[in-house]
């Protein structure tokens, strides 16, 4: 295989993999279930073979990639429509701790020991099994934890603190990035350039070029980060 052919194969495999991965959706990388794991490995292997295996023609390599991706997309569609298929492909969540008690058979089924369980709990900021009411091993390998009531953090509802009514927006929204005004975000917030200029002037900013980042907070105030911050 010549260098030119190798480079062309690499470029073609890269572009094909990128396009097919986008078609398969974000779930393929965000939720690594058994099926997603097998699918990702297979597609990666097929892509590598297309790139460096001269015994495989470019046509056959692309056909294999497209066919496997189509199979993955089809199973994903069936997965959405049928709970039985979804269960058989992805499995079901398994309860590892129920009512504060460790389920030994569930640990054995998931091939976990108590040390591994403690590692998973610590990743959820739980450092003692005695603090746990329920712990569920999800199909993507993560663990969901419900602490005992006495170990849960106090909320505003527990303190009977009424919610603040000063929030004007649902989320903080950037209106200046790298010294450039994001007019689309301003429009979505029903704000304009005049409002932005007034807020910047109140913050002691004379020019938008002085601003690195500005964000409208949920209460309607403007957070401003200026350019050329000095490190001490």
N, C-alpha and C positions, 0 to 999 in steps of 0.2 A: 504494500500500500504506500503510495507516494505521500509526501508531506501535504501537498495541496488537497489530495483526496481526504486525508485524515482531518484537516482543518474544516473542510466542507461538511464532512460527516458530523464532526463535533458541533458545528454551528446549526446544522439541520436538527440534530438530536435535541439540542438546547431549546431551540425555538418550538419544536414539536411538543416537548415536555411542558414548557411554559403554557402553551395554548391549551393542551389537554388538562393540565392541572387546574387552570382557571375554569374550564368547563365542568370539572368534577366538583368544584365548590370548595369553600373554606373548611367544611367539616373534615375533609380528608387530612388536614394538618392540625386542626384545632381539637379534635376528639379522636385520639388514637385507640380505637377499639380493635378487637382481633381482626375484623374484616379490613379496616383501614390500614392496619399494620401489614397484612399480607398484600393488599393492593399496592401500597407504597413501595414495598420491597420489589414486587414483580415489575412495576412500571419503571423503577430505577434500574433494574437489571436489563430490561428490554431496551431502555435508552442507552445504557452503557454498551450493550451488544451492537446496537445500531451505529454507535460512534466509533468503535475500535475493532469490531470483528469483521474482517474483510470477506469472510466466507458467507456472510449474510448480506444480501442485496439491499440497497436503500429502500426499494419498493416493499420487500417483505418485512423489513424492519418497521417501516411506517405503518404497514397494514397490521402488524402485531400490536403496535402501540395503540392505534386507533381502536382495534377490536377489543383489547383489554380495557381501555378507557370506557368504551361503549358498554361493555359488560358491567363495569363498576357503576356507571351512571344508572343503568337499568336496575341493578340490584338496589341501588340507593332509592330509586323511585318506588320499587316494590316494598322496600323497608318502610317508607313513609305511609304506604297504604295498608300494610298488613302487620298487625302486632305479632302474630305467630312467626312470620318470617323475621321480623326485627329481633324477636327473642332468640330464635335459633341462630341468627348470624352474630348478634352482639352480646347475647347472654343477658342476665338480669343482675341488678344490684344485689349485693349480699350483706345482710346485717351481721356485723362483727361484734357489736356490743348492744345488748338489749336491756333496757331498764337497769343500766349500770353493771350488768354481768357480761363477762366475755363469753362468746359462743365458740367453744373449742372446736366443734365440728365444722363451723363456718371458717375458722382459721385454717383448719386442715384442708378444707375444700379449695381455699384460695392459695394454698401453699405459703401461708404466712406463719411466722412464729410471733411470740409476744414481743420480742425485741423489734421486729419489723413493724408490728402494730404501733409500738411506742414511737418509732421514727416517724410514721405517718401522722400520728397525733401531734408530735412536736412541730411538724410543719404547719399544723393548724393552731399553733400557740397553745396547745394543751399538753401539760407536762406531767399529768397524773391520770391514770385510767379511772381513778375514783371520782374525777370531775365530770366524767362522761355519762350521759343518759343513753344516747344512741350514737353509734358510729356505723356508717354504711359504706361499703366498698363499691364504688361505682364501676361501670363497664369500661371506662377509659383509664382505670388504674388509680384514680384519685380517691380520696376519702372525704365524706361529708360527716360533720360532727355536730351533734346537738348536746350542749352542756346541760348539766343538772340545773334546775331552776335557781338554786342558791349560788351557783357559780357563774351565772350569766351576768353580763354588765347591766347596770341600771340604765333604763331609758327615760326619756322625758315623760312618757306615759306613766311609768312607775312613780315618778316624782310629781305627777299631775301638773307638769309645766305645759301651758298652752302653746301651740305652734306659733311661730312668728308669722305675722301677716305682712311683713315688709318685703317679702320676696316678689320681685316683679318678673323674673325670668326663671325658667325651669333649670337652666344650666349656664355656667360661666361660658362666655363666647369671646373668642379672639377677634379684635377689630383692627389691630395693627400687627403685622409680622415683618421683621427686618426693615422697619421704617416705611413700609407700604401699607396703605389703608385697604382693609378687606371690605369693599363696598357691598358685596353680597351679604355678608353677615350683618352689616349695619342695616341694610334694607329688611332683612328677616326680623330684626329686633325693632323695626319701625323707628329707627334713629337715623340722623342725617349727619352730614359733615359739620354743620354749624354746632350741633350738640357736642360732637367730638372735640371741635376746636375750643369750645367753652370749658369742657372738662380738662383738657390739656393745659389751658391757660390757668385754671384754678390750681392745677398741680405744679405750676411754675415752669411749664414747658412752652418755649416760644415757637418751636418748629417741629413738625412731625418727624423730620430727619433725626431729631435728637432721641427718638423713641425706638428701642429695639423691639419691644413687645408691649401690647396693651390689651387688656381683657375686661369686658363688662361683667361685673359680678352679678350674682343672683338678686342682690338687693338694689341693683341699678347703678352702683358706684363703679368707678373706673380704676382698675389696677394698672399702674404704669411702671415699666422697667426701661430705664434709659440706656442709651449706648455708652460704651467706654466706661463700664463699671471698673472701679479701682479695687484691686485685690490687696488686702492688708496682711 
